[in-house]
Amino acid sequence: MQARLDRVRKANIDVCTVCNHRCVFCPSHDRRAVRTVLPLADFCLAMSQLAAATRIEELGLSAKGEPLLNPELAAIVSAAKREFSVPYVYISTNGALLDQARLAALLDAGLDSLKFSLNAFDRETYAAVHGRDDFEAVLANVRGAIAAMQGGRRLRILISAVSELPGEAILGRLGDLLGEGLGQVDRIVRYGRCYMPDCHVERAPDPASLAPCPLIFREVYIDASLDLMPCCVDYFGELRFGSLRKTPLAELWNGPDFEHLRELHQSRTLPADHLCAKCLAHSSRTTDFVEIK
């Protein structure tokens, strides 16, 4: 597997690592987490370097925080679409702040897709999981996005859930909450609870059994501090390869630190205590997609 930057077609630039929720499975409120909001100017700096070295066809703008807490989010989406001509731009949000005004601004900017992170299906459980009593507000905002689609706005809607409920149970609960509107949702993604960062050490597999992770060969992840990192699962920045403010993206991507990580993956010689060896994304059982009939 080769890591050719000119063949990269997917990137994630994390525009905000601050969050308004405190989900039990998420490391965003951990004391080790770096909390940063990416300014529009820094986004354009990163995109300029990406545009010079790659042809990005898919761009994510969220990973570790709530993107709607970035006051320049709509302007960032607009720049991605109009200045850098990215065909597909998406965000993942808990949805609590996505009122009609913010939704309209993002749609006008050209947002192609949004994924609602809805990790419980009644008010009490939602408050326990998310640490905030925003269940009714989030449902209203999901319905607002569905109504915008039904009104002719172009948007792909997904719903994700970190839940131990089986997929069919999630589908049934969402059907009860959204009614016929569920038919406008493109996909439901279920993540198992083993994505919780505290589970890493407990469930670490044999490193020699792990196939090389495709993300470090095929995708670019830039955090809100403008550092190049292997992926968003590096919750606390253990494997930062350097800042795009100081060093060009191509130099960091092909640098000795990143190349050494790829070599460890390809040779299957990751140390047992290495972050990548403990990454639960290696298990296909942690994610599944629920078909909407």
DODRENLUM-817668 format. One line per 3 residues: number of its first residue (from 1); for each residue x, y, z of N, C-alpha, C. Coordinates in steps of 0.1 Angstrom, whole numbers, plus 5000, padded with zeros to 4 digits. Layout:
// residues N
NUM = X:Y:Z:X:Y:Z:X:Y:Z; ... $
***
This chain:
// residues 293
1 = 5008:4988:5000:5000:5000:5000:5009:5012:5000; 5007:5021:4990:5015:5033:4989:5008:5045:4995; 5015:5054:5001:5010:5067:5006:5013:5078:4997 $
4 = 5006:5079:4986:5008:5090:4976:4998:5101:4978; 5004:5112:4982:4995:5124:4985:4987:5128:4973; 4992:5127:4961:4985:5131:4949:4973:5122:4946 $
7 = 4972:5110:4953:4961:5102:4951:4950:5103:4962; 4953:5111:4972:4943:5113:4982:4931:5121:4977; 4919:5116:4980:4907:5122:4976:4898:5126:4987 $
10 = 4902:5122:5000:4893:5125:5011:4901:5132:5022; 4896:5142:5028:4902:5149:5039:4892:5153:5050; 4898:5155:5062:4889:5160:5073:4897:5172:5079 $
13 = 4892:5183:5079:4897:5195:5086:4888:5198:5098; 4893:5195:5110:4884:5197:5122:4883:5211:5125; 4871:5217:5124:4869:5231:5126:4867:5235:5140 $
16 = 4864:5226:5149:4861:5229:5163:4863:5217:5172; 4871:5218:5182:4872:5207:5192:4866:5210:5205; 4858:5220:5205:4850:5223:5217:4836:5217:5215 $
19 = 4829:5213:5226:4816:5207:5225:4807:5213:5236; 4794:5214:5232:4784:5218:5242:4777:5207:5249; 4781:5194:5245:4776:5182:5252:4787:5175:5259 $
22 = 4784:5166:5268:4794:5158:5275:4790:5143:5275; 4790:5138:5262:4786:5124:5260:4795:5115:5268; 4789:5104:5273:4797:5095:5282:4807:5088:5274 $
25 = 4806:5086:5261:4815:5078:5253:4826:5087:5247; 4825:5100:5248:4833:5109:5240:4844:5115:5248; 4857:5117:5243:4868:5122:5250:4869:5137:5250 $
28 = 4859:5144:5243:4860:5159:5242:4861:5166:5255; 4855:5161:5265:4856:5168:5278:4867:5163:5287; 4875:5154:5282:4886:5149:5290:4896:5160:5292 $
31 = 4903:5160:5303:4912:5171:5307:4924:5171:5297; 4927:5160:5290:4938:5160:5281:4934:5165:5267; 4922:5167:5264:4917:5172:5251:4921:5187:5249 $
34 = 4926:5190:5237:4929:5203:5233:4916:5209:5227; 4912:5221:5232:4900:5227:5227:4903:5240:5219; 4900:5239:5206:4904:5249:5197:4892:5251:5187 $
37 = 4891:5264:5182:4881:5267:5172:4890:5273:5160; 4888:5267:5148:4896:5270:5137:4891:5282:5130; 4899:5293:5128:4894:5305:5121:4893:5302:5106 $
40 = 4885:5310:5099:4884:5309:5084:4897:5310:5077; 4905:5319:5082:4918:5322:5075:4927:5309:5076; 4927:5303:5087:4935:5290:5089:4929:5279:5080 $
43 = 4916:5278:5080:4910:5268:5071:4915:5270:5056; 4915:5283:5052:4919:5285:5038:4933:5282:5036; 4942:5284:5046:4956:5281:5045:4957:5266:5043 $
46 = 4950:5258:5051:4950:5243:5050:4945:5239:5036; 4934:5245:5032:4928:5241:5019:4937:5244:5008; 4944:5255:5009:4954:5259:4998:4965:5249:4996 $
49 = 4969:5244:5008:4980:5233:5007:4974:5220:5002; 4962:5217:5006:4955:5205:5001:4953:5206:4986; 4948:5217:4981:4945:5219:4967:4958:5218:4959 $
52 = 4969:5222:4964:4982:5222:4957:4987:5208:4955; 4984:5199:4965:4990:5186:4965:4980:5174:4962; 4967:5177:4962:4957:5166:4961:4945:5171:4952 $
55 = 4936:5162:4950:4923:5166:4944:4912:5161:4953; 4908:5169:4963:4899:5165:4973:4885:5164:4967; 4879:5153:4969:4865:5151:4964:4855:5150:4976 $
58 = 4860:5148:4988:4851:5146:4999:4858:5153:5011; 4851:5162:5018:4857:5170:5029:4848:5170:5041; 4853:5164:5052:4846:5165:5065:4851:5177:5073 $
61 = 4842:5183:5080:4846:5195:5088:4844:5193:5103; 4843:5180:5107:4841:5178:5122:4846:5164:5125; 4850:5163:5138:4855:5150:5143:4855:5150:5158 $
64 = 4861:5159:5165:4863:5158:5179:4854:5168:5187; 4847:5177:5180:4838:5186:5187:4825:5189:5180; 4819:5200:5184:4806:5204:5178:4809:5216:5168 $
67 = 4808:5213:5155:4812:5223:5145:4803:5235:5145; 4791:5234:5150:4782:5246:5151:4787:5256:5161; 4796:5253:5170:4802:5262:5179:4813:5271:5172 $
70 = 4816:5268:5160:4825:5277:5152:4816:5288:5145; 4818:5300:5149:4809:5311:5143:4811:5313:5128; 4822:5308:5123:4825:5310:5109:4822:5297:5101 $
73 = 4814:5288:5106:4812:5275:5099:4806:5277:5085; 4796:5285:5084:4790:5287:5071:4800:5293:5061; 4808:5303:5066:4818:5308:5057:4828:5298:5053 $
76 = 4832:5289:5062:4841:5278:5059:4835:5269:5048; 4823:5265:5050:4816:5257:5040:4816:5264:5027; 4812:5276:5027:4812:5284:5014:4825:5284:5007 $
79 = 4836:5286:5015:4849:5287:5009:4853:5273:5003; 4850:5262:5010:4852:5249:5005:4846:5246:4992; 4833:5251:4991:4825:5248:4979:4829:5258:4968 $
82 = 4830:5270:4971:4831:5280:4960:4846:5284:4956; 4854:5285:4967:4868:5289:4964:4877:5277:4960; 4874:5265:4967:4882:5253:4965:4875:5242:4957 $
85 = 4862:5244:4954:4854:5236:4945:4854:5221:4949; 4852:5219:4962:4851:5206:4968:4837:5200:4965; 4836:5189:4958:4823:5184:4954:4814:5180:4965 $
88 = 4819:5175:4976:4811:5169:4987:4816:5174:5001; 4809:5182:5008:4813:5187:5021:4802:5183:5031; 4807:5178:5043:4798:5173:5053:4802:5177:5067 $
91 = 4793:5176:5076:4796:5178:5090:4788:5167:5098; 4793:5165:5110:4786:5157:5120:4783:5166:5132; 4770:5166:5137:4766:5175:5148:4757:5168:5157 $
94 = 4757:5172:5170:4747:5167:5179:4733:5174:5176; 4733:5184:5169:4721:5190:5164:4714:5200:5173; 4719:5202:5185:4712:5210:5195:4712:5225:5190 $
97 = 4722:5229:5183:4723:5243:5179:4718:5246:5164; 4713:5235:5158:4710:5236:5144:4696:5242:5142; 4693:5254:5146:4680:5260:5144:4678:5263:5129 $
100 = 4667:5269:5126:4664:5271:5112:4673:5281:5105; 4677:5291:5113:4686:5301:5107:4700:5296:5104; 4705:5288:5113:4718:5281:5111:4717:5271:5099 $
103 = 4706:5264:5099:4705:5254:5088:4704:5261:5075; 4696:5272:5074:4695:5279:5061:4709:5285:5057; 4716:5290:5066:4729:5296:5063:4739:5285:5057 $
106 = 4738:5273:5063:4747:5262:5059:4742:5257:5045; 4729:5256:5043:4724:5252:5030:4728:5262:5019; 4726:5275:5023:4730:5285:5013:4745:5285:5010 $
109 = 4753:5281:5020:4767:5280:5017:4771:5268:5009; 4762:5258:5008:4765:5247:4999:4767:5234:5006; 4764:5233:5019:4766:5220:5026:4759:5209:5019 $
112 = 4766:5198:5017:4760:5186:5010:4754:5176:5019; 4759:5175:5031:4754:5164:5040:4757:5168:5055; 4747:5163:5063:4750:5164:5077:4745:5152:5084 $
115 = 4753:5148:5095:4749:5136:5102:4746:5140:5116; 4734:5137:5121:4730:5140:5135:4735:5128:5144; 4742:5132:5154:4746:5122:5164:4736:5122:5175 $
118 = 4727:5112:5174:4715:5110:5183:4717:5097:5190; 4721:5097:5202:4726:5085:5209:4716:5080:5219; 4704:5084:5219:4694:5079:5228:4680:5083:5222 $
121 = 4670:5076:5226:4657:5078:5219:4645:5081:5228; 4649:5086:5240:4639:5092:5249:4646:5103:5257; 4639:5112:5263:4645:5123:5269:4654:5120:5281 $
124 = 4649:5110:5289:4657:5107:5301:4670:5100:5298; 4670:5091:5288:4682:5084:5284:4691:5094:5277; 4686:5102:5269:4694:5112:5262:4701:5121:5271 $
127 = 4695:5126:5282:4701:5135:5291:4713:5127:5299; 4711:5114:5301:4721:5106:5308:4733:5104:5299; 4730:5102:5286:4741:5099:5277:4749:5112:5273 $
130 = 4741:5122:5269:4747:5134:5264:4751:5144:5274; 4746:5143:5286:4749:5152:5297:4742:5165:5295; 4732:5166:5286:4724:5178:5284:4710:5174:5281 $
133 = 4700:5182:5285:4686:5179:5283:4681:5186:5270; 4687:5182:5259:4684:5188:5246:4676:5179:5237; 4670:5169:5242:4664:5159:5233:4653:5165:5224 $
136 = 4644:5172:5230:4633:5178:5222:4638:5188:5212; 4648:5196:5216:4653:5206:5207:4660:5199:5195; 4667:5189:5198:4674:5181:5187:4664:5175:5178 $
139 = 4654:5169:5183:4643:5163:5174:4637:5173:5165; 4634:5185:5171:4628:5196:5163:4638:5200:5152; 4651:5200:5155:4660:5204:5144:4662:5193:5134 $
142 = 4661:5180:5138:4661:5170:5128:4649:5171:5119; 4638:5173:5125:4626:5175:5117:4627:5187:5108; 4633:5198:5112:4635:5209:5104:4644:5207:5092 $
145 = 4654:5198:5094:4663:5195:5082:4655:5186:5072; 4647:5177:5078:4639:5169:5069:4629:5177:5061; 4623:5187:5068:4613:5196:5061:4620:5204:5050 $
148 = 4632:5208:5053:4640:5216:5043:4642:5207:5030; 4645:5195:5032:4646:5185:5021:4633:5184:5013; 4622:5182:5021:4609:5181:5015:4605:5194:5008 $
151 = 4611:5205:5012:4608:5218:5005:4617:5221:4993; 4625:5211:4990:4633:5213:4978:4648:5216:4980; 4652:5217:4993:4666:5220:4995:4674:5207:4993 $
154 = 4686:5208:4987:4694:5196:4985:4703:5193:4997; 4701:5182:5003:4708:5178:5015:4707:5163:5017; 4718:5157:5021:4718:5143:5025:4719:5143:5041 $
157 = 4709:5136:5047:4708:5135:5061:4712:5121:5066; 4720:5120:5076:4723:5107:5082:4721:5108:5097; 4719:5097:5104:4718:5097:5118:4727:5086:5123 $
160 = 4735:5090:5133:4744:5080:5139:4740:5078:5154; 4743:5066:5159:4740:5064:5173:4751:5055:5179; 4757:5059:5190:4766:5050:5198:4756:5043:5208 $
163 = 4753:5031:5204:4743:5024:5212:4745:5009:5211; 4741:5002:5222:4741:4987:5222:4728:4981:5217; 4719:4990:5214:4706:4985:5208:4709:4979:5194 $
166 = 4702:4968:5191:4703:4963:5177:4698:4973:5167; 4703:4971:5155:4699:4981:5144:4684:4982:5142; 4678:4971:5142:4663:4971:5140:4656:4978:5151 $
169 = 4661:4977:5163:4655:4985:5174:4657:5000:5173; 4669:5004:5168:4671:5018:5166:4662:5023:5155; 4660:5015:5144:4652:5019:5133:4637:5021:5138 $
172 = 4633:5012:5147:4619:5013:5152:4617:5025:5161; 4627:5028:5169:4626:5039:5178:4626:5052:5170; 4635:5053:5160:4635:5065:5151:4622:5066:5143 $
175 = 4616:5055:5139:4603:5056:5132:4593:5062:5141; 4593:5058:5154:4583:5064:5163:4585:5079:5165; 4597:5083:5165:4600:5097:5167:4598:5106:5155 $
178 = 4601:5101:5143:4602:5109:5131:4590:5106:5121; 4583:5095:5123:4572:5091:5115:4577:5089:5100; 4569:5094:5091:4572:5093:5077:4585:5101:5073 $
181 = 4589:5110:5082:4601:5118:5079:4614:5109:5079; 4613:5097:5085:4624:5088:5085:4628:5084:5071; 4618:5084:5062:4621:5080:5048:4630:5090:5041 $
184 = 4632:5102:5047:4641:5112:5041:4655:5110:5045; 4657:5102:5055:4671:5099:5061:4678:5089:5052; 4690:5093:5048:4697:5085:5038:4703:5072:5045 $
187 = 4708:5073:5057:4714:5062:5063:4715:5063:5079; 4714:5052:5086:4715:5052:5100:4728:5044:5103; 4737:5050:5111:4750:5043:5114:4750:5040:5129 $
190 = 4752:5028:5132:4753:5024:5147:4767:5021:5150; 4772:5027:5161:4785:5024:5166:4784:5017:5179; 4792:5007:5182:4791:5000:5194:4798:5008:5205 $
193 = 4795:5005:5218:4800:5013:5229:4815:5011:5230; 4821:5001:5224:4835:4998:5225:4843:5009:5218; 4837:5019:5212:4844:5031:5207:4848:5040:5219 $
196 = 4843:5038:5231:4847:5046:5242:4862:5045:5244; 4869:5057:5246:4883:5057:5247:4888:5049:5259; 4881:5049:5269:4885:5041:5281:4886:5026:5279 $
199 = 4880:5022:5268:4881:5007:5265:4894:5003:5258; 4901:5013:5253:4913:5009:5245:4922:4999:5251; 4927:5002:5263:4937:4993:5269:4931:4980:5272 $
202 = 4918:4980:5276:4912:4967:5281:4910:4958:5269; 4908:4963:5257:4904:4955:5246:4915:4954:5235; 4927:4958:5238:4937:4959:5228:4940:4945:5222 $
205 = 4940:4943:5209:4942:4930:5202:4957:4928:5201; 4960:4916:5195:4974:4913:5192:4979:4922:5181; 4988:4931:5182:4992:4940:5172:4996:4933:5159 $
208 = 5002:4921:5160:5007:4913:5148:4995:4909:5140; 4983:4909:5145:4971:4904:5138:4964:4915:5130; 4969:4928:5132:4962:4939:5127:4966:4942:5112 $
211 = 4956:4944:5104:4959:4948:5090:4963:4963:5090; 4971:4967:5081:4975:4981:5080:4962:4990:5079; 4962:5001:5087:4951:5010:5086:4951:5018:5073 $
214 = 4940:5018:5065:4940:5025:5053:4940:5040:5054; 4935:5045:5066:4934:5060:5067:4948:5067:5066; 4958:5061:5071:4971:5068:5071:4978:5067:5057 $
217 = 4972:5060:5048:4977:5059:5034:4968:5067:5024; 4955:5069:5027:4946:5074:5017:4938:5087:5021; 4939:5091:5034:4932:5103:5038:4941:5112:5046 $
220 = 4936:5125:5046:4944:5135:5053:4935:5140:5065; 4941:5140:5077:4933:5146:5088:4942:5158:5094; 4935:5169:5094:4942:5181:5100:4933:5186:5111 $
223 = 4939:5188:5123:4931:5192:5134:4929:5207:5135; 4921:5211:5145:4918:5225:5146:4930:5234:5149; 4941:5228:5153:4953:5236:5156:4962:5237:5143 $
226 = 4957:5231:5132:4964:5231:5119:4976:5221:5120; 4975:5211:5129:4985:5200:5129:4980:5189:5120; 4990:5183:5113:4987:5170:5106:4988:5159:5116 $
229 = 4977:5150:5116:4977:5139:5125:4973:5127:5117; 4975:5115:5122:4971:5103:5115:4956:5101:5112; 4948:5105:5122:4933:5104:5121:4927:5110:5133 $
232 = 4914:5111:5134:4907:5117:5145:4906:5109:5157; 4910:5096:5156:4910:5087:5168:4922:5089:5177; 4931:5097:5172:4942:5102:5181:4936:5113:5190 $
235 = 4928:5109:5200:4920:5119:5207:4928:5130:5214; 4940:5127:5218:4948:5137:5226:4961:5141:5219; 4962:5139:5206:4973:5145:5199:4986:5138:5202 $
238 = 4986:5125:5204:4999:5118:5207:5008:5117:5195; 5002:5117:5183:5010:5114:5171:5010:5126:5161; 5011:5138:5166:5011:5150:5158:5024:5150:5149 $
241 = 5023:5153:5136:5034:5152:5127:5040:5166:5124; 5033:5177:5129:5038:5190:5127:5027:5199:5122; 5030:5212:5122:5020:5222:5119:5021:5227:5105 $
244 = 5009:5229:5098:5009:5234:5085:5013:5249:5085; 5013:5255:5096:5018:5269:5097:5033:5270:5095; 5040:5260:5098:5055:5260:5098:5060:5252:5087 $
247 = 5053:5241:5083:5059:5232:5073:5048:5228:5063; 5051:5228:5050:5041:5224:5040:5036:5210:5042; 5023:5209:5039:5016:5196:5040:5024:5184:5034 $
250 = 5028:5186:5022:5035:5175:5015:5048:5171:5022; 5055:5180:5028:5067:5177:5036:5063:5169:5048; 5052:5172:5055:5048:5165:5067:5043:5151:5063 $
253 = 5035:5150:5053:5029:5138:5048:5040:5127:5045; 5051:5132:5038:5061:5123:5034:5073:5123:5044; 5071:5130:5056:5082:5131:5065:5085:5118:5072 $
256 = 5097:5117:5079:5101:5105:5086:5092:5099:5096; 5085:5108:5104:5076:5103:5115:5064:5096:5109; 5058:5102:5099:5046:5096:5093:5050:5083:5085 $
259 = 5061:5084:5079:5066:5072:5071:5069:5060:5081; 5075:5064:5092:5078:5053:5102:5065:5047:5107; 5055:5055:5109:5042:5049:5114:5036:5040:5103 $
262 = 5037:5044:5091:5032:5035:5080:5040:5022:5079; 5053:5023:5081:5061:5011:5081:5058:5001:5092; 5055:5007:5104:5050:4998:5115:5037:4991:5111 $
265 = 5028:4998:5105:5016:4992:5101:5018:4981:5090; 5026:4984:5080:5028:4974:5069:5036:4962:5074; 5045:4964:5083:5053:4952:5088:5046:4945:5099 $
268 = 5035:4951:5104:5027:4945:5115:5036:4944:5127; 5044:4954:5130:5053:4954:5141:5050:4966:5151; 5037:4970:5152:5033:4980:5161:5036:4975:5176 $
271 = 5042:4983:5184:5043:4979:5198:5030:4978:5204; 5028:4969:5214:5015:4966:5220:5009:4978:5227; 5018:4987:5231:5013:4999:5238:5011:5011:5229 $
274 = 5013:5009:5216:5012:5020:5206:4997:5024:5205; 4995:5037:5203:4981:5041:5201:4973:5034:5190; 4980:5031:5179:4973:5024:5168:4970:5010:5171 $
277 = 4979:5003:5179:4976:4990:5183:4964:4989:5192; 4961:4999:5199:4949:4999:5208:4937:5005:5202; 4937:5009:5189:4926:5015:5183:4915:5005:5180 $
280 = 4903:5008:5185:4892:4998:5183:4886:4999:5169; 4890:5009:5161:4885:5010:5148:4889:4998:5139; 4899:4990:5144:4903:4978:5137:4892:4968:5136 $
283 = 4883:4968:5145:4873:4958:5146:4860:4962:5138; 4857:4954:5128:4846:4956:5119:4833:4955:5127; 4833:4949:5138:4821:4946:5146:4816:4959:5153 $
286 = 4824:4969:5153:4821:4981:5161:4811:4991:5153; 4810:4988:5140:4801:4997:5132:4792:4989:5123; 4780:4993:5122:4771:4987:5111:4761:4998:5106 $
289 = 4755:4995:5095:4746:5004:5089:4732:4997:5088; 4722:5005:5092:4709:5000:5093:4701:5005:5080; 4696:4995:5073:4689:4998:5061:4675:5004:5064 $
292 = 4672:5015:5058:4659:5021:5060:4650:5016:5049; 4639:5009:5052:4630:5003:5042:4619:5013:5039 $
***
